[in-house]
Amino acid sequence: MDLVYKNEKPLLGIAVVFSAIIWLALIVGTLGGLLLYLILGYVFFLFAHSAFISHLKGSGVRISPDQYPDLYDRLVRCCERVGVNEVPEAYLLRTDFFNALATKFLGRHFVVLFTDVVDALDDQPGAIDFYIGHELGHIHRKHLSWQTFVMPASLLPVVGPALRRAEEYTCDRYGVACCQSEADIKAALAAIAAGDTRWSTINVDAYIAQVQATNGFWMSFNELTGDYPWLTKRMATAVALAQGQEITHPRRSFWAWTLSCFIPRLGVGAGGAASLLITIALIGVLAAVAIPAYQQYVERARFSTAYSAALEVQGRVEAYAQEHQAWPVSMIDLGYPESTLKNAVGDYSIDVYESGLIGVEVGTDKSGESEYIVLEPSVDQGNISWTCYGQNVEEKLLPADCR
């Protein structure tokens, strides 16, 4: 039996390549400064994680040949079955969580069994092998070692959550490999689903049949944006694997796939709704910045168009002055059909004033005063030169030649 779920390796490959590019770009872009922050971050994590490890060693019960030898024998046997050469330290810990976990501290691996799990399966202790095998899967596949490096890719929409779900499916396969019977597999997953007392009366076939309800939009969306497959799917997959079969789950909603492409993974489990809310908030912040910037861009483009039209008028003013040795009185003198050149599309108007001055009215400011781009001529020994400036206009909106 192949212990690695089919999608894990290709997804990990994508994550490694993408993350390597991001880390390299960040290190080069910060001239190596990022390395210092990474070291500081690791030190902070070390101190924070040491609190849990210290609590584990100080309050948990270490599973050993002398302490709960039955659990220790299961641990050793599972390690042999899945190829874990060094038996990790294992502890029994009293918590309110119904599960198990694997962790790593300073190169050493730890497996933690919660007492609620062990107590619940007292009548079927073989089911505990599934939990042990699942956590050994994280260790053997080096999920704990890779997670920091692939962190940039883990935030990607679709890919990040898919990799986490693939890892869970892989670890379930390790759990199946450690179990002696199909009944143990069902009991282990039933206990997570129905609780520490009701699991023994669960109708597994009916529970697996619930998989057919996972292809709707909301079910698909929240799985695609979450870190864990639906437990009904895990149960169906594990049972099929124990029977030597491969299972095909219902296809997820196309629209759920489409929307999930825009939802980054935030590491909150089946938290598509939370991810969506945070993403909407981020979009709101970006919009608050982007919309004014876009509006400013549109205004600058409009002012630039108006300025280009004014340059054409400037050319006619120069030609008129040289021919008549006088400044034009109105736009009609320059050959335009009306005294004011108006452009409805660009929302501006151009007039010629005393001494050849050209004024382009481009709007009104907050106080109601007209805003102008002004081209003012001056004559030096018969040569005409021009100065462009703004009147009641924000300088950042003016064309470069008028600032």
LINURJO-V796110 format. One record per residue. RES is the residue in one letter. SS is DSSP state (H for helix, E for strand, L for the rest). Layout:
BEGIN
res=RES ss=SS
res=RES ss=SS
END
This chain:
BEGIN
res=M ss=L
res=D ss=L
res=L ss=L
res=V ss=L
res=Y ss=L
res=K ss=L
res=N ss=L
res=E ss=H
res=K ss=H
res=P ss=H
res=L ss=H
res=L ss=H
res=G ss=H
res=I ss=H
res=A ss=H
res=V ss=H
res=V ss=H
res=F ss=H
res=S ss=H
res=A ss=H
res=I ss=H
res=I ss=H
res=W ss=H
res=L ss=H
res=A ss=H
res=L ss=H
res=I ss=H
res=V ss=H
res=G ss=H
res=T ss=L
res=L ss=L
res=G ss=L
res=G ss=H
res=L ss=H
res=L ss=H
res=L ss=H
res=Y ss=H
res=L ss=H
res=I ss=H
res=L ss=H
res=G ss=H
res=Y ss=H
res=V ss=H
res=F ss=H
res=F ss=H
res=L ss=H
res=F ss=H
res=A ss=H
res=H ss=H
res=S ss=H
res=A ss=H
res=F ss=H
res=I ss=H
res=S ss=H
res=H ss=H
res=L ss=H
res=K ss=H
res=G ss=H
res=S ss=H
res=G ss=L
res=V ss=E
res=R ss=E
res=I ss=L
res=S ss=L
res=P ss=L
res=D ss=L
res=Q ss=L
res=Y ss=L
res=P ss=H
res=D ss=H
res=L ss=H
res=Y ss=H
res=D ss=H
res=R ss=H
res=L ss=H
res=V ss=H
res=R ss=H
res=C ss=H
res=C ss=H
res=E ss=H
res=R ss=H
res=V ss=H
res=G ss=L
res=V ss=L
res=N ss=L
res=E ss=L
res=V ss=L
res=P ss=L
res=E ss=E
res=A ss=E
res=Y ss=E
res=L ss=E
res=L ss=E
res=R ss=L
res=T ss=L
res=D ss=L
res=F ss=L
res=F ss=L
res=N ss=L
res=A ss=E
res=L ss=E
res=A ss=E
res=T ss=E
res=K ss=E
res=F ss=E
res=L ss=L
res=G ss=L
res=R ss=E
res=H ss=E
res=F ss=E
res=V ss=E
res=V ss=E
res=L ss=E
res=F ss=E
res=T ss=H
res=D ss=H
res=V ss=H
res=V ss=H
res=D ss=H
res=A ss=H
res=L ss=L
res=D ss=H
res=D ss=H
res=Q ss=H
res=P ss=H
res=G ss=H
res=A ss=H
res=I ss=H
res=D ss=H
res=F ss=H
res=Y ss=H
res=I ss=H
res=G ss=H
res=H ss=H
res=E ss=H
res=L ss=H
res=G ss=H
res=H ss=H
res=I ss=H
res=H ss=H
res=R ss=L
res=K ss=L
res=H ss=H
res=L ss=H
res=S ss=H
res=W ss=H
res=Q ss=L
res=T ss=L
res=F ss=L
res=V ss=L
res=M ss=H
res=P ss=H
res=A ss=H
res=S ss=H
res=L ss=L
res=L ss=L
res=P ss=L
res=V ss=L
res=V ss=H
res=G ss=H
res=P ss=H
res=A ss=H
res=L ss=H
res=R ss=H
res=R ss=H
res=A ss=H
res=E ss=H
res=E ss=H
res=Y ss=H
res=T ss=H
res=C ss=H
res=D ss=H
res=R ss=H
res=Y ss=H
res=G ss=H
res=V ss=H
res=A ss=H
res=C ss=H
res=C ss=L
res=Q ss=L
res=S ss=L
res=E ss=H
res=A ss=H
res=D ss=H
res=I ss=H
res=K ss=H
res=A ss=H
res=A ss=H
res=L ss=H
res=A ss=H
res=A ss=H
res=I ss=H
res=A ss=H
res=A ss=H
res=G ss=L
res=D ss=L
res=T ss=L
res=R ss=H
res=W ss=H
res=S ss=H
res=T ss=H
res=I ss=L
res=N ss=L
res=V ss=H
res=D ss=H
res=A ss=H
res=Y ss=H
res=I ss=H
res=A ss=H
res=Q ss=H
res=V ss=H
res=Q ss=H
res=A ss=H
res=T ss=H
res=N ss=H
res=G ss=L
res=F ss=H
res=W ss=H
res=M ss=H
res=S ss=H
res=F ss=H
res=N ss=H
res=E ss=H
res=L ss=H
res=T ss=L
res=G ss=L
res=D ss=L
res=Y ss=L
res=P ss=L
res=W ss=L
res=L ss=H
res=T ss=H
res=K ss=H
res=R ss=H
res=M ss=H
res=A ss=H
res=T ss=H
res=A ss=H
res=V ss=H
res=A ss=H
res=L ss=H
res=A ss=H
res=Q ss=L
res=G ss=L
res=Q ss=L
res=E ss=L
res=I ss=L
res=T ss=L
res=H ss=L
res=P ss=L
res=R ss=L
res=R ss=L
res=S ss=L
res=F ss=H
res=W ss=H
res=A ss=H
res=W ss=H
res=T ss=H
res=L ss=H
res=S ss=H
res=C ss=L
res=F ss=L
res=I ss=L
res=P ss=L
res=R ss=L
res=L ss=L
res=G ss=L
res=V ss=L
res=G ss=L
res=A ss=L
res=G ss=L
res=G ss=H
res=A ss=H
res=A ss=H
res=S ss=H
res=L ss=H
res=L ss=H
res=I ss=H
res=T ss=H
res=I ss=H
res=A ss=H
res=L ss=H
res=I ss=H
res=G ss=H
res=V ss=H
res=L ss=H
res=A ss=H
res=A ss=H
res=V ss=H
res=A ss=H
res=I ss=H
res=P ss=H
res=A ss=H
res=Y ss=H
res=Q ss=H
res=Q ss=H
res=Y ss=H
res=V ss=H
res=E ss=H
res=R ss=H
res=A ss=H
res=R ss=H
res=F ss=H
res=S ss=H
res=T ss=H
res=A ss=H
res=Y ss=H
res=S ss=H
res=A ss=H
res=A ss=H
res=L ss=H
res=E ss=H
res=V ss=H
res=Q ss=H
res=G ss=H
res=R ss=H
res=V ss=H
res=E ss=H
res=A ss=H
res=Y ss=H
res=A ss=H
res=Q ss=H
res=E ss=H
res=H ss=H
res=Q ss=L
res=A ss=L
res=W ss=L
res=P ss=L
res=V ss=L
res=S ss=L
res=M ss=H
res=I ss=H
res=D ss=H
res=L ss=H
res=G ss=L
res=Y ss=L
res=P ss=L
res=E ss=L
res=S ss=L
res=T ss=L
res=L ss=E
res=K ss=E
res=N ss=E
res=A ss=L
res=V ss=L
res=G ss=L
res=D ss=L
res=Y ss=E
res=S ss=E
res=I ss=E
res=D ss=E
res=V ss=E
res=Y ss=L
res=E ss=H
res=S ss=H
res=G ss=H
res=L ss=L
res=I ss=E
res=G ss=E
res=V ss=E
res=E ss=E
res=V ss=E
res=G ss=E
res=T ss=E
res=D ss=L
res=K ss=L
res=S ss=L
res=G ss=L
res=E ss=L
res=S ss=E
res=E ss=E
res=Y ss=E
res=I ss=E
res=V ss=E
res=L ss=E
res=E ss=E
res=P ss=E
res=S ss=E
res=V ss=E
res=D ss=E
res=Q ss=L
res=G ss=L
res=N ss=E
res=I ss=E
res=S ss=E
res=W ss=E
res=T ss=E
res=C ss=E
res=Y ss=E
res=G ss=E
res=Q ss=E
res=N ss=L
res=V ss=L
res=E ss=L
res=E ss=H
res=K ss=H
res=L ss=H
res=L ss=L
res=P ss=L
res=A ss=H
res=D ss=H
res=C ss=H
res=R ss=L
END
